[in-house]
Amino acid sequence: MAFAPQDPRIPDPDDPVLQDDRVDYAPFPRSVTSARRYTARLVAHWGHPALAQDAELIVSELAANAVLHGSVPGRHFRVRLTLTKNHLRIAVSDAKGERVPRPRRPTPDDKFGRGLLIVRALAARWGVRERIVGKEVWVELDIARPLAGP
């Protein structure tokens, strides 16, 4: 895992938050589709259409894990998107803190187990943090900076 150099909950004065949004979803498979589509639209609306597809895929994988492995009856999962000057942060939280996700080494015949490998391949950093109830899986995508002109 590549962890952020500091606790991502502590604001970095050199990387101010520009946008922040969170949505709670019922733990049903159709919510994964809703979260994925909302993420792509929001990231593009925030001015980063080049990141929208990666963000959409990451949310899809993390939300699916929250529904399959982190759901508790009567509890929702949350998707939070935070845009800073340098990063797009995606965090998906659910109510089961005892089920910490770990990348697996699936065989070619395995039907599951590739989601975190995809997340890890796309993310600049990712990790898991405990919450009072449950856990949060977070991912950071770096914002590409335009090259300086002549």
C-alpha positions in Angstrom: 0.0 0.0 0.0 1.1 3.5 -0.7 0.0 5.7 2.2 -0.2 9.4 2.3 2.7 11.2 4.0 0.3 12.5 6.6 -3.1 11.7 8.1 -5.5 12.6 5.2 -8.0 13.9 7.7 -5.7 16.7 8.7 -6.0 19.7 6.3 -2.8 20.5 4.4 -2.4 24.3 4.1 -0.4 23.8 0.9 -3.2 21.6 -0.6 -6.5 23.4 0.2 -9.9 21.7 -0.3 -11.6 23.1 -3.3 -14.7 20.9 -3.5 -16.2 18.3 -1.2 -19.3 16.1 -1.6 -20.7 13.0 0.1 -23.6 10.8 -0.6 -25.0 7.9 1.5 -26.3 4.8 -0.4 -28.4 1.9 0.7 -26.4 -1.4 0.5 -27.9 -2.7 -2.7 -26.2 -3.6 -6.0 -28.1 -0.8 -7.8 -26.5 1.7 -5.5 -23.1 0.8 -6.9 -24.3 1.9 -10.4 -25.7 5.1 -8.9 -22.5 5.9 -7.0 -20.4 5.2 -10.1 -22.4 7.4 -12.4 -22.7 10.2 -9.9 -18.9 10.2 -9.4 -18.2 10.4 -13.1 -20.6 13.4 -13.5 -19.3 15.2 -10.4 -15.6 14.8 -11.2 -16.2 16.1 -14.8 -18.3 19.0 -13.4 -15.5 19.9 -11.0 -13.3 20.4 -14.1 -11.4 17.1 -14.3 -13.0 15.0 -17.0 -9.7 13.2 -17.6 -10.0 11.7 -14.0 -13.7 10.9 -14.3 -13.3 7.4 -15.7 -10.6 6.3 -13.2 -12.7 7.8 -10.3 -15.8 6.0 -11.6 -14.0 2.6 -11.8 -12.5 3.1 -8.3 -15.9 4.0 -6.8 -17.5 1.0 -8.5 -14.9 -1.4 -7.0 -15.0 0.1 -3.5 -18.8 0.5 -3.5 -19.2 -3.1 -4.6 -16.9 -4.2 -1.8 -19.0 -2.2 0.7 -22.2 -3.8 -0.5 -20.8 -7.4 -0.7 -18.5 -7.4 2.4 -19.3 -4.3 4.5 -23.0 -4.1 4.7 -25.0 -4.3 8.0 -28.8 -4.3 7.9 -30.1 -0.8 8.3 -26.8 0.9 7.7 -25.8 2.7 4.5 -22.4 3.1 2.9 -20.9 6.5 2.1 -19.0 7.8 -0.9 -17.1 11.0 -0.3 -15.3 12.9 -3.0 -12.8 15.7 -2.1 -11.0 17.8 -4.6 -7.9 19.7 -3.5 -5.5 21.7 -5.5 -3.3 18.6 -6.0 -5.5 15.5 -5.5 -8.9 13.9 -6.0 -9.7 11.9 -2.9 -12.3 9.1 -2.9 -13.4 7.6 0.3 -15.9 4.8 0.7 -17.0 3.9 4.2 -19.1 1.0 5.5 -20.2 -0.3 8.9 -18.0 -3.5 9.1 -14.6 -2.5 10.5 -13.6 -6.1 11.1 -13.6 -6.8 7.3 -10.4 -4.9 6.2 -9.8 -5.2 2.5 -6.6 -6.7 1.3 -5.5 -7.2 -2.3 -5.6 -10.9 -3.3 -3.8 -13.0 -5.9 -6.6 -14.5 -7.9 -6.1 -17.4 -10.2 -7.3 -17.2 -13.8 -10.3 -19.3 -12.8 -11.4 -17.0 -9.9 -14.5 -14.9 -10.6 -13.7 -12.3 -7.9 -10.7 -10.8 -6.1 -9.4 -8.3 -8.7 -11.1 -5.1 -7.5 -8.4 -3.9 -5.1 -5.7 -4.8 -7.7 -7.5 -2.4 -10.1 -7.8 0.3 -7.4 -4.1 -0.1 -6.5 -3.1 0.2 -10.2 -5.0 3.5 -10.6 -4.3 5.1 -7.3 -1.4 7.3 -6.4 -2.0 6.3 -2.7 -4.7 4.3 -0.9 -5.3 2.9 2.5 -7.8 1.9 5.1 -8.6 3.7 8.3 -10.7 2.6 11.2 -13.7 4.6 12.2 -15.7 4.5 15.5 -18.1 2.3 13.6 -16.8 0.5 10.5 -13.9 1.5 8.2 -13.1 3.9 5.4 -11.2 2.9 2.3 -9.6 5.9 0.7 -7.8 6.5 -2.5 -6.0 9.6 -3.9 -5.5 10.4 -7.5 -3.0 13.1 -8.4 -4.2 16.1 -10.4 -2.0 16.4 -13.5 -0.4 19.8 -13.8 -0.2 21.4 -17.2 3.3 21.7 -18.6 4.8 25.2 -18.5 4.7 26.9 -21.9 7.6 28.4 -23.7 
